[in-house]
Amino acid sequence: IPHRTMSLTSAGFVPPFGDFIAAKYALILAPTGSGKTRAVIEWIREKATSSVVIYVAQTIPLVSQMYEDLLAQGVDCEHYQLYQYRHAPDCGTFVTTNESLPKILKLMDALSLGD
């Protein structure tokens, strides 16, 4: 799997993601308290107006926390439990659990074929 290493800043935070997340899928591993959430919210804010961004977390509480964090930062997003699945989106942000991700991807794919 292609990968890239990013160093933390001198203050111990992850740098802005910018072009670092240019692949179809991205996995960010960094220590607790290093600013991953802040950095990913900034990145999502930039990308979600022209791309579909799916944020996946391991547990429902983490999904709900990110959903609330995104809304608090003015990012329009969909919680997987609230998404209506009426059409395949061209852009936007979706937060889901890793267990629900296959269902969402399958439904989005089926909806896009009907467009």
C-alpha positions, 0 to 999 in steps of 0.5 A, spaced: 500 500 500 502 506 498 504 511 504 507 517 506 510 519 512 508 526 515 512 529 521 508 532 527 510 540 527 515 542 533 509 544 537 507 536 536 501 537 532 499 534 525 500 539 519 495 541 515 493 535 510 493 539 504 495 535 498 497 529 503 490 526 502 490 525 494 488 518 494 482 515 493 482 512 501 486 515 506 488 513 513 491 518 518 495 515 524 497 520 529 498 520 537 492 522 541 492 530 542 496 531 536 490 535 532 487 530 527 480 532 528 482 539 527 486 538 521 481 533 518 475 538 519 479 543 515 480 538 510 473 536 509 471 543 509 475 544 503 474 538 499 466 537 501 464 542 496 466 538 490 467 531 492 464 526 497 467 525 503 466 519 507 468 519 515 469 512 518 469 511 525 469 505 529 464 506 534 457 510 534 459 515 539 465 517 535 461 518 529 456 522 533 462 526 536 465 527 529 458 529 526 457 534 532 464 537 531 463 538 523 456 541 524 459 546 530 464 548 525 459 550 519 460 543 515 454 541 512 454 533 513 450 527 514 449 522 519 449 515 517 443 514 521 439 520 518 441 519 511 435 518 506 438 515 500 434 518 495 440 520 490 447 519 489 450 525 492 456 529 487 459 532 494 458 532 501 460 529 507 458 523 510 460 520 517 459 513 519 461 507 522 466 501 519 460 496 520 455 501 516 460 503 510 459 497 506 452 498 506 452 506 504 457 505 499 453 499 496 447 504 496 450 510 493 453 506 487 446 503 486 443 510 486 448 513 482 447 507 476 440 510 476 441 517 475 
